[in-house]
Amino acid sequence: MQTIEEALKKLEKSKFRSKFKLNDDDKKYIEQKGIDVIRKHAEDFVKNRLSAANIENDGKQTPTKGHPVFKAQHATACCCRNCLYKWYKVPIKKELSEIQQTKIVNLIMAWIENQLKK
């Protein structure tokens, strides 16, 4: 099992994943809302858009813009069940456990926190 740091380094090597960055508006939004609210948003998005065993619109449920967490989900390959399987071997047709959801949110938040330092 890889650490968050190992996952982030692996993702940086992907041409597609590494193109996602937080812009100034994203950073301003995070500053206004606070990191705890952003974490809550990430938790809600993962629970409501990724956790079900069968997702009708899998692969299309996460926009690429409109919220910093959406960008983070794409940057971390936590945007759909197919990407979660490809990158982390998370089974596609099985509901995500609370532990899995927490790990996904932790990875998303680590990416966001790294972006805020840049």
C-alpha positions in Angstrom: 0.0 0.0 0.0 1.4 3.4 -1.0 1.6 6.5 1.1 0.0 9.8 0.2 3.4 11.1 -0.7 4.2 8.2 -2.9 0.8 8.5 -4.7 1.4 12.3 -5.3 4.8 11.6 -6.7 3.4 9.0 -9.1 0.6 11.3 -10.2 3.1 14.1 -10.9 4.6 11.9 -13.6 1.3 11.6 -15.4 1.0 14.2 -18.2 -2.7 14.3 -17.8 -2.9 14.4 -14.0 -0.1 16.9 -13.6 -1.8 19.5 -15.8 -4.4 20.2 -13.0 -3.5 23.2 -10.9 -5.3 25.5 -8.5 -5.6 29.0 -9.9 -5.8 32.2 -8.0 -9.6 32.1 -7.9 -9.5 28.6 -6.4 -7.0 29.6 -3.8 -9.1 32.7 -2.9 -12.2 30.5 -2.6 -10.4 28.1 -0.2 -9.1 31.1 1.8 -12.7 32.5 2.1 -14.3 29.2 3.0 -11.5 27.8 5.1 -9.8 24.4 4.7 -12.3 22.7 7.0 -15.2 23.6 4.8 -13.2 22.4 1.7 -12.6 19.1 3.5 -16.4 18.8 4.1 -17.0 19.5 0.5 -14.5 16.8 -0.5 -16.2 14.3 1.9 -19.6 15.1 0.5 -18.4 14.8 -3.2 -16.7 11.5 -2.5 -19.7 10.1 -0.6 -22.4 11.3 -3.0 -20.6 10.9 -6.3 -18.1 8.0 -5.8 -19.1 5.7 -3.0 -22.0 3.8 -4.6 -21.4 0.3 -6.0 -23.1 1.3 -9.3 -22.8 4.8 -10.6 -25.0 5.5 -13.5 -22.8 8.3 -15.0 -19.4 6.9 -13.9 -16.7 8.8 -15.7 -18.8 11.9 -16.1 -19.8 12.7 -12.5 -16.9 15.0 -11.7 -16.5 18.3 -13.6 -13.0 19.5 -14.4 -13.7 23.0 -13.1 -16.1 24.9 -10.9 -14.7 23.9 -7.5 -11.1 23.3 -6.2 -12.1 19.8 -5.1 -13.1 18.8 -8.6 -9.7 19.8 -9.9 -8.1 17.9 -7.0 -10.2 14.8 -7.8 -8.9 14.8 -11.4 -5.3 15.5 -10.3 -5.4 12.6 -7.9 -7.3 10.2 -10.1 -10.2 10.2 -7.6 -12.7 11.5 -10.1 -14.5 8.2 -11.0 -14.5 4.5 -10.2 -12.6 3.6 -13.3 -9.7 5.9 -12.3 -9.8 4.7 -8.7 -9.4 1.2 -10.1 -6.7 2.0 -12.6 -4.6 3.9 -10.1 -5.3 2.3 -6.8 -7.0 -1.0 -7.6 -10.2 0.0 -5.8 -12.9 -2.4 -7.0 -15.4 -0.8 -9.3 -18.7 -2.5 -8.5 -18.3 -2.5 -4.7 -19.5 0.3 -2.4 -16.6 2.3 -0.9 -16.1 1.8 2.8 -15.9 4.7 5.2 -12.1 4.0 5.5 -11.7 4.1 1.7 -13.7 7.3 1.5 -11.5 8.9 4.2 -8.3 7.8 2.4 -9.5 9.3 -0.8 -10.4 12.6 0.9 -7.0 12.6 2.6 -5.3 12.3 -0.7 -7.4 15.0 -2.3 -6.7 17.3 0.7 -3.0 16.6 0.6 -2.9 17.6 -3.1 -4.9 20.8 -2.3 -2.6 21.7 0.6 0.5 21.2 -1.7 -1.1 23.5 -4.3 -1.7 26.2 -1.7 2.0 26.3 -1.0 2.9 27.0 -4.6 
